[in-house]
Amino acid sequence: RSRKSGGVKRMSKHLPGGTTAHIDTFAADNLPPRDQWPEFDFDSLPILQTYPDRMNAGVELLDHMCETGHGDSPVLHYEETTWTYSDLRDIADRIAKVLVEDHGLVPGNRVLLRAANNPMLVACWCAVLKAGGICVTTMQLLRARELVYIVEKAEIRHALCDISLAEAMEETCSRKPELTETLYFTATGDGDASLDKAITDKSGGFENCDTAADDTALIAFTSGTTGTPKATMHFHRDIIAMCDCFPRSFGMAEPHDIFTGTPPLAFTFGLGGLTCFPMRFGASTRFFPAPLGPEDMMAAIEKYKITSLYTAPTLYRLLADLVDKYDISSLEKCVSAGETLPKATWEAFHNATGIRIVDGLGSTEMIHIFVAASREDMRPGFTGKAIPGYRAKIVDEDGNDLGPNQPGLLAVKGPTGCRYLSDERQKVYVKDGWNYPGDMYEMNEEGYFRYVARADDMIISAGYNISGPEVEAALLDHEAVIECAVIGKPDEKRTSIVKAFIVLRDGFDANETMTKTLQDFVKNEIAPYKYPREIEFVADLPKTETGKLQRFRLRDQEKSHPPP
């Protein structure tokens, strides 16, 4: 089942065995210096010690499941379509053949993936890994401006895109001519898009790339406080480890389970919870053609007997009020992430359903959840403990351990960790072998962690991480804006909303028309969910004597006027 990349073994100082299957060594060449890596711990969880030096996550999650009795089991549901594991393997193999035989993909090439959550996106993801490529999955809401940055940062020339997103993709290609190998698909691959047609000419079966466990498998982008997205690099081993730590330890995935949820697969929260976790344990996932609101989500749980739900606290708050209208007795396992789960939300949902939501803390840099608790051990108001395989502690700004109930910086280490692609911010996230996710927490005497605040300028709104400086950069591109500052304003329903303070140029009026104009402008420049829901026009902005914006003064101003 192995394709040895032409029999070539290339040396890499980053790999324990000194060998990589990647012919294109861009990823290895752009890893941080080894002395800036976090320390990795594989000893505290026995299953982590069983991983071989050669591992392909696509093969492990798909081919291995087919070969161990799950071939005829359902894996993906979409409207009236259901694919079995064997169906998914057949389609993924044919996509891999198209990439390798017709479009020159070699192991180590990066492939941009763009789609809403649907079966073909999963098939493309598996195909790229099986061919030895590196998946760079992006949210469907991103515009060409944002995609160009990703293409440049990861040096991408291959793209697989849902035909419904062709407009932004074509604009990206026009701006980046090196993105020469672009194919389009429909949700279930049976339409007239270019990839749909190409796979009909291929037979099933593919000689999988014999990747090293420490070959890069995916590059996930996340926005940082500087407004420039950071590219996080994860190995094949990391993908399997995230499945064997959280869901395996807490019994969160079983073959009978049917998963669904709201996070896109471009978020590692969605990738794990809606693809990798179910596939690792022979379960299935149901996707939908459009995002589901609260009523539609409850109706879907009832109709399709959903057992596992992954979403943000915002939706759980709304679902709790609808329980009496629907039969959701099939629902067993609920996971919340993306923002801290308020105690009131946990209690409201538990009182309405009897289900104990699992609150998970994770990050793109760590790939998935590293602090949580089992359903039985969840305590409302607390996130949980370091999960099996990980260690976590609270430290001060100098890295000194703090005692119980003292707020400080959260530091964590385990089998996964931060490795930015060619980014000086590696030194900020990793210190003395520990990962610093940027959260302020405190830990009680029993090892339970309680969220205090974000330690940076990231705005968390309805489960989305939004960089204030990125929104500022978009606003400043409008001719009417001379200065602006963007912060998160406390909001009862969304945790925070994006608020912009704007200084207009002479000749432009501060009114509702201008507010709408600027909001629409931002929606067209960057992903629409990032737009400022509130704009306040001001004569000037608070600054230091050297001219640096003092956003904290604006945040303090808003905190002094809490939401009703």
Helices and strands as residue ranges (DSSP letters): E 2-3, G 5-7, H 26-29, G 34-36, G 46-50, H 57-58, I 59-63, H 64-65, I 66-70, E 74-78, E 81-84, H 85-97, I 98-102, H 103-103, E 110-114, H 119-130, E 134-138, H 144-154, E 158-162, G 163-165, H 166-175, E 181-185, H 194-200, E 208-209, E 216-222, E 230-235, H 236-250, E 258-261, H 268-271, I 272-276, H 277-280, E 284-287, H 294-304, E 308-311, H 313-319, G 320-325, E 333-336, H 343-353, E 358-359, E 361-362, E 369-372, E 385-386, E 391-395, E 408-413, H 426-429, E 430-431, E 434-435, E 439-443, E 449-454, E 458-461, E 464-467, H 468-476, E 481-491, E 495-504, H 512-525, G 528-530, E 534-537, H 551-559
